Structure formats: C-alpha cells, structure tokens
C-alpha cells in the first residue's frame, strides 16, 4: 500500500501541544477540509478523535486533497520532541 508523508503544522498553539501529548505513533488521525479558513481556503485540519492537532503543511494540501478523494487511512508516523520543539509526521496510506 503506497504511503504519502507530510509534516504537521501549527503545534506552536499550547492547546494543540496538550492534545498531542495524548497521542502515540500509529494512532489513527482524521483529515477534514476547512474551506472557511481565513488564511488558506485549501487548509486541511488534522484531528485525533475530536481534538485538533494542527494542519497539513500548506505546500502539501493539494496532494492530500487528491488522496482524500479516494480510499485512504491516516496515522501518526513519527513524534520527535527536541527540547520542547515538537516535530510530527503524518502518513496517509492510499489504495
């Protein structure tokens, strides 16, 4: 099954960092388009359950939207905490 990776953006917001603290690698995530986003009409939100973690990085949104049109699953692939700077990679499996 092919996989597409992107970096999770927006983790500088304290509430999202708290939401992420409840997550682990391989947890399922939900992708939701947010056309009403005032900064980017192509924005895609990333949720763990009902908690917002952040957004798909801007330069990958069109590719992710195309994957969302088909059959896919998405999960947290990597979480790295470098002295408070958190980096998260999401994997989208498509078929």
CORNORJO-V709771 format. One record per residue. N is the residue number from 1. RES is the residue in one small letter. PSI is psi in radians with two decimals (* if undefined). OMEGA is omega as a letter, one per 30 degrees, with the letter a starting at -180 (* if undefined). D_FIRST is the distance of its C-alpha to the first C-alpha in Angstrom with 2 decimals. Layout:
BEGIN
n=N res=RES psi=PSI omega=OMEGA d_first=D_FIRST
n=N res=RES psi=PSI omega=OMEGA d_first=D_FIRST
END
This chain:
BEGIN
n=1 res=x psi=2.16 omega=l d_first=0.00
n=2 res=x psi=2.70 omega=l d_first=3.84
n=3 res=x psi=2.49 omega=l d_first=6.56
n=4 res=x psi=2.30 omega=a d_first=10.19
n=5 res=x psi=2.56 omega=l d_first=13.14
n=6 res=x psi=2.75 omega=l d_first=16.67
n=7 res=x psi=2.41 omega=l d_first=19.91
n=8 res=x psi=2.27 omega=a d_first=21.61
n=9 res=x psi=2.70 omega=l d_first=25.06
n=10 res=x psi=0.26 omega=a d_first=28.28
n=11 res=x psi=0.03 omega=l d_first=28.60
n=12 res=x psi=-0.20 omega=l d_first=32.24
n=13 res=x psi=2.12 omega=a d_first=33.19
n=14 res=x psi=-0.71 omega=a d_first=34.58
n=15 res=x psi=-0.67 omega=l d_first=33.37
n=16 res=x psi=-0.64 omega=l d_first=29.73
n=17 res=x psi=-0.71 omega=l d_first=30.20
n=18 res=x psi=-0.76 omega=l d_first=31.65
n=19 res=x psi=-0.71 omega=a d_first=28.73
n=20 res=x psi=-0.52 omega=a d_first=26.32
n=21 res=x psi=-0.31 omega=l d_first=28.52
n=22 res=x psi=-0.02 omega=a d_first=27.39
n=23 res=x psi=2.80 omega=l d_first=23.68
n=24 res=x psi=2.86 omega=l d_first=21.75
n=25 res=x psi=2.44 omega=a d_first=18.47
n=26 res=x psi=-0.04 omega=l d_first=15.60
n=27 res=x psi=2.45 omega=l d_first=17.71
n=28 res=x psi=2.51 omega=l d_first=16.22
n=29 res=x psi=2.84 omega=a d_first=17.55
n=30 res=x psi=2.37 omega=l d_first=18.57
n=31 res=x psi=2.31 omega=l d_first=18.76
n=32 res=x psi=2.24 omega=l d_first=21.93
n=33 res=x psi=2.55 omega=l d_first=23.49
n=34 res=x psi=1.29 omega=a d_first=27.07
n=35 res=x psi=-0.30 omega=l d_first=28.97
n=36 res=x psi=0.03 omega=l d_first=32.27
n=37 res=x psi=2.16 omega=a d_first=31.57
n=38 res=x psi=-0.34 omega=a d_first=34.73
n=39 res=x psi=-0.48 omega=a d_first=33.20
n=40 res=x psi=1.90 omega=a d_first=30.07
n=41 res=x psi=-0.20 omega=l d_first=29.61
n=42 res=x psi=0.15 omega=a d_first=25.90
n=43 res=x psi=2.51 omega=l d_first=25.45
n=44 res=x psi=2.11 omega=l d_first=22.55
n=45 res=x psi=2.64 omega=l d_first=23.45
n=46 res=x psi=2.10 omega=a d_first=21.34
n=47 res=x psi=2.58 omega=l d_first=22.51
n=48 res=x psi=1.86 omega=a d_first=22.33
n=49 res=x psi=-2.14 omega=l d_first=23.77
n=50 res=x psi=0.16 omega=a d_first=26.65
n=51 res=x psi=2.21 omega=l d_first=27.31
n=52 res=x psi=2.22 omega=l d_first=26.66
n=53 res=x psi=-0.59 omega=a d_first=25.17
n=54 res=x psi=-2.57 omega=a d_first=25.27
n=55 res=x psi=2.72 omega=l d_first=23.67
n=56 res=x psi=2.41 omega=l d_first=20.90
n=57 res=x psi=2.44 omega=a d_first=22.54
n=58 res=x psi=-0.71 omega=a d_first=24.50
n=59 res=x psi=0.02 omega=l d_first=23.16
n=60 res=x psi=-0.01 omega=a d_first=19.55
n=61 res=x psi=-0.70 omega=a d_first=20.49
n=62 res=x psi=-0.68 omega=l d_first=20.25
n=63 res=x psi=-0.75 omega=a d_first=16.68
n=64 res=x psi=-0.70 omega=l d_first=15.75
n=65 res=x psi=-0.73 omega=l d_first=17.96
n=66 res=x psi=-0.70 omega=l d_first=16.17
n=67 res=x psi=-0.62 omega=a d_first=12.82
n=68 res=x psi=-0.35 omega=l d_first=15.05
n=69 res=x psi=-0.29 omega=l d_first=16.32
n=70 res=x psi=-2.79 omega=l d_first=13.23
n=71 res=x psi=2.21 omega=a d_first=11.15
n=72 res=x psi=2.80 omega=l d_first=9.86
n=73 res=x psi=2.71 omega=a d_first=10.59
n=74 res=x psi=2.56 omega=a d_first=12.19
n=75 res=x psi=2.85 omega=l d_first=13.76
n=76 res=x psi=2.14 omega=a d_first=16.25
n=77 res=x psi=-0.52 omega=a d_first=14.89
n=78 res=x psi=2.44 omega=l d_first=18.37
n=79 res=x psi=2.12 omega=l d_first=22.00
n=80 res=x psi=2.21 omega=l d_first=24.77
n=81 res=x psi=1.94 omega=l d_first=28.42
n=82 res=x psi=1.45 omega=a d_first=30.76
n=83 res=x psi=0.81 omega=l d_first=34.17
n=84 res=x psi=-0.32 omega=l d_first=33.40
n=85 res=x psi=1.99 omega=a d_first=31.16
n=86 res=x psi=2.32 omega=l d_first=27.76
n=87 res=x psi=2.26 omega=a d_first=24.52
n=88 res=x psi=2.36 omega=l d_first=21.30
n=89 res=x psi=2.34 omega=l d_first=17.78
n=90 res=x psi=2.41 omega=l d_first=15.36
n=91 res=x psi=2.29 omega=l d_first=11.57
n=92 res=x psi=2.03 omega=l d_first=10.01
n=93 res=x psi=2.26 omega=a d_first=6.47
n=94 res=x psi=2.62 omega=a d_first=6.51
n=95 res=x psi=* omega=* d_first=6.23
END
